[in-house]
Amino acid sequence: MNALRLILPLLLIGQLLNAQAPDKFAAYTDFLQEEIAEERIAGAVSLIVKDGEVIHQGAWGMSDREAGVAMKKDDVFHLMSMTKPIISVALMQLWEKGNFKLDDPVSKHLQGFSNLRVAKDVNEGKDGLTDPVKSPVTIRQILSHTAGFSHGLRGTALDKDVARALYYQPQKDIKSRVRTLTQLPMIGQPGEQWSYSASPDIAALLIEHFTGETVDDYLRKRIFKPLGMKDTGYNMTTEQAARMPKLYKVVDGELERDVMQMPANGHSVFGGSHGLLSTTADYGKFCEMLVNGGKANGKRILKAKTLELMTQNQIGNNVYAPGQTFGLGFGVTAELPEDGLDSVGRYYWSGAYSTFFFVDPANDLYAILMTQTSPFTGRYGDALRKWVYKSIK
């Protein structure tokens, strides 16, 4: 009885302290809820993990506004360009095995890379005058977006031609898409600029070349299954597809369904530039592997030294973004911004439907924010960075 009298007050004090403990992420949650209320996004799912512990997690808003379906933590999102880091890790697994050297010409391993041409004027489109490449495109340049290929996103006449050819014409498989890419003029000479591109599709084809497997099979065996990423792939089951939020876009200040949303099934082009679908929890398992130096779920996916190489400057003096550089598949913080809300060595990427993640090894931290909103805006990735670092200070 005496022991119980001592324990009860302690339990009550503990409960009181927990009830009064401030929510460090309240402002971040308020920000997301305000964005939803103002109809800038329909909903969001977020996950933040530090020192191996979940310090913030939640789902807000709607996954289907018309049907009145709330967003859930296990919803399945189109990753779009957040596919690129996964493909980069997969290709670097094969580098570890000695399948290639980073400065190998791609033409050593794949056909179609011996007679590449560079546009003299990108505003003249695919039929404008061209020059031959001055040097072969290398695998390092493919992974670092310095090869000179386009992604069809910059709005020039050539970009529009590239986008139409790659994404609006039927492609049988990844080999077909890469063949199309190499038959179009490049926007710059290899190694002379950083330019966001569809070159991770070439990385995907290299994976198929070195392994004799489809990218879909390789990723499942070598990354998804070892890490326990059960809801990640190029084609979803009926049950998984039912958990997919609808894609929305803002038109005249109001949210509307975007009919351009990619389907959940029927894909045969297993690309490196985009194509994967996943949940926040599954992508968190990928991030956990990254923040732990290449190992998670008791499995080593990459060597720590390989990951260090991937998150170092691989673009030389080429310009990526102020205070930032680029590694092999990741943007990397090189200098602290004026607001101080960052960490040198933090690496990250995003996706076209406004999905974001970053990994901060120095702080044993990773963060993910998923929406399904078009067109892409980096505003939410920047907000994720700022709110996370404000909250952990």
N, C-alpha and C positions, 0 to 999 in steps of 0.2 A: 504493500500500500504506500509506504514512504517513497519507494522508487517511482511509483506511478505519479505521485504528487510532484516529484521533481521533473519527470519527463513531460507531463502535460503542458506546463507553462512554456517549456522549450519548444514544443510542437506549435503552440499558439503563436509564439514569437516568430518562428520560422514562416508560418503561414502569412502573418502580418507583413513581414519583410518582403515575401514574394509578391503579395498583393500590391505593395507600394513600390516595388522595383520598377524603375522607369523603363519604358520600351524604347531602346535606342534607335529602333527602326520605324518609330511611329511616323516621322516626317516622310520617310520613303514610302510607307504604306499610304499616307495621306496624298502624296504626289500621284501615285498610281490611281487611287480612287477618284481624284480630281480629273485626271486625264480621261477616265471612263465617263464620269459625270458630264464632262464638257464634250463628249462624243468625238474625242480624238483617237481613241482606241476602244474596241469592244470589250476587251478583257486582257488579263495577263496572268502568267504564272512565274514565280520567282523562287530561287533557291540560293542561299548564301551559306557557305561552310568555311569555318576557320578552325585551325588546329584539330581537324577531324570531326568537329561538332557542328551540327546545323544550328546556326545562330539566327536565321530568319528564313521563313518559308511560308508561302501562301498562294492562293488563287483568288482572283477578283474579277468581277464583271461577268460577261456572257460569252459562251462559245458559239451560241446560235441565238441571236437576238430575236429573230422572227419566231422561232419555236420556243423561246423562253427557257433555253438550256443554259445553266450556269457553268462557268469555267471550273474545271477540276484539276487537281494537282497531277493526275495521271493522264491528262489529255495528250494526244499525239500531234506534234507540230511538223510542218514542212521546215526542214532545216535550211533549205536553199544553200547559200554559200558557207554555212557552218558545216557543210559536207567537206569542204576543202581541208581543214586541219586533220580530219580523220584520214583522208586519202594521203595526205603528206606523211602522217605517222606510218601508214601501211607501207608506203614506198620506202621509207627509211628503215623499216624492218628488213627489207630486201637488200638495202645498202649494207646493213650490219652483216648480212650473210655473204657479202662479196659478189653479188650479182652485177654490180656496176660501180663505177667511180663517179663522184658528183660532177666532175668536169668532163665526163664522157660526152661526145657529141650524141645527140639523140639519134642521129642517122646511123650510128654504130649498131643500134638495136631495133630501130623501126624504119620501115620504108616510107618514102614521101617527104623526107626532110633534107634532101640533097639539093633541091633547086628552089628554095624559098625566095620570095621576092618581097621588097619593101616599097610601099607607096611613096611616090614623090610628093603627093598632095592628098591628104585624107579627105579633103572636101570634093575630090573628083570621083569618089566611090571605087568600087571594085574594078572598074574598067579603065581607071586612070593609069598614067605612066608609072613604071616601077624601076627600081634598081635591084641588082642581086644583093644578097646578104654579104657582108664583109667577112663574117666568120660564122662557123657552125653554131647552131643553138645547142646549149648544153643542158644537162639534167638539173644542174644547180640553178640555171636561169629559169627553167620551168617551175621549180618550186618557189622561187623568189620573185616571180612576176617581172623579170628583167629581160625576157626573151624577145619581146617586141610584138607579141600577139595582142589581139583585141578581145574584149568581152562583149562588144556591141552595145556599150552603155553610154558612151560619151556624146552621142547626138550628131556626130559628123556623118557625112554621106557614106563613108566607108563603114563606120560603126553600124549604121542602119542596114547596110548590105550584109554585114557579118551576122547581126541578130536574126535577120530574115532567113539566112542560109542555115544557121545552126539550130535555131529554136522554133521556126515557123514552117520549116520543111520537114517531112518525115525522115527520120534516121533509123536505120535498122538496129544498130548497136553502137558501142563506143568507138569501134574501129571506123565505122561510117562517119561519125561526127568528127573525129580527128582528121580523117581524109578531107572532109569539107573544109575544116579550118586551115589546113596546109595548102589548099588550092586557092585560098583568098590572099590578097596582099596583106603584109604585116604593117603595123603602124610605126615601127621604128626598128633600128638596127639592134641585133642581139647584144645585150649587156650595156647599152647606152642610155637606158632610162628605166625607171620603175613605172609600170603601167598595168593596172588591174586587168586580168585577162582570163580566158578560158583554158589556159595552159594546164591547170590541174586535170583536165580531161586527158591530156597527154600522159600525165602521171598515172591515171587510171589504166590507160592502154598499156603502159609499161608494166604495170602489175600483172596484167593478163599475159603479156609477152613472157615475163620471167617465170611465171608460175604455171601457165597452162590452164588456169582456172578463170572463171568469170570474177570480176571484182566483187560481185554480190556474194559468191561462195567464199572468196578469200577473206573478206571482212568478217563474215559470220564466224569462220573458223578461228581466225587469228586475233580478232579484236572483240567482237560482240559477245561471243560465247565465253571466252576467258574472263571478261569483265562483268558478265551477267546482264548484258544489255539486251533484254528480251523483247523490247518494244522498238527496236531500231532496225531499219532496212529500207530497201527500195520499193518493196510492195508489201502492203499491210493485209492482215487477215480481216475478215468481215467484222470481228469484234474490235480490232484495233481501229479500223476505219470509222467505226461508230463513235470513237472518242476524238475525232478530229474537229477542232474548231473551224468555223467558216472564216474565209478571208474577207476582210472589209477594207474599204477605201473611203477617204473623206472627199465628199463632193459638195461644194458650196457650204462648208461648215457642218455638214451632216454625214453620218456614216451610212454607207450603202454596201450591199454585198458586191464583191468583186468576182465577176463571172470568169475571170482568168485564172482562178485557183486551179492548181494542178490536181489531178485525181490521185487517189490512194493506191491504185492498182493499174496493171496493164503496162508497166514499164519494162522495156528491154534494153534501154540505153543506161548502163550502170556507170554514171558519170562521176567525175572528180570535182567538177565545178559546182554541181548541185545534184539533188535527186533523193537524198536520204530523208527519212522521216524518223522522229524520235520523241521521247518524252523528256521533260526537265530532269527527272530522276535518272534516266538512262544517260543523258549527256553529262549529268553530274558524276556518273561512274567513270566516264572518259576523262573528265576534269580531275577527278580524284587520282587517277593514274598519272596525269601530268604533274600535279602538285606534289605527288610522292616520288618524283624522279623516275617515272616509267613503270611503276609497279602498283598494282591494286588487286583486291580480291584474291590475294595469295599468288598472283600470276605476274611475271615480268613481261611487259609488252615491248618496252624499249630499254636500252641501256641509259643510265643517267647521263653519260658523256654524249650520247647521241642527242638527247633532249637539250642539253646545253648548247650543242652545235646548232640545233634548229631554232634556238631562241636568241642567237647572236646576230649581229649585223651581217647580212649576206649580200647587201646591195652596194657596198662601197660608198662612194660619194653621191650616188643617185638619190634624188629627193623623193621621199615618200610622203611625210606629213611633218609639220613643225614639232620638234621635240620627240619625234618617233622615227624608228627604223623598221626594217623588215627582215625576218629570218627565213626559214624554210617552212612556209605555211602559216606563219603568224605575224601580225603586227606586234612591235615591241616598243615599250616606253624607254627612251634613251635619256631624256631629261625631264625633271619635274616641271609641270605647268606652273603658271603664276599663282594659281589658287592652292598649290601644294597638295592637292587631293589626288595622289597617284603614288606609284612606287617604281623606281628604276628597275627594269627587268620584268615588269608585269607584261604579260603577252595575252593576245585576244583576237577575236574575229567576230563577224556578224553575218546575218543572212538577209536576203532581199525582202522577206516578209516581216522585217523588223524583229529579228531574234538576235540575242547578244550573249557573249560570255567573256570572262577574263580569268586568268590564273596568275596569282602573285606568289611565287615561291618564297620570297623573303619574309612574307607574313603568313605563310602556310594558309592561303586563302584562295577560294574561287567563288565566282558569282555568275548566275545565269538569269536572264530575263527573256521570257518568251511571249510574243504577241503574234497575231496574224493580221498584219496591217500593211497595206501598200498605198502609194509607192514607199520604198524604203526611206526612212529618216534616221540619221545617226543621233538624233536628239535623245533617244531613249538609252542608247549605249553610253552617251556622255552623262546622262542623268544617273545611270546605274553606277558608273565610276564615282561620281561626286557623292551620291547618297551613301554608298558603302563606306568610303573613306571618312566621310563626316561621322558616320555612325560608329566606327570602330576606334575613333580617336580617344 
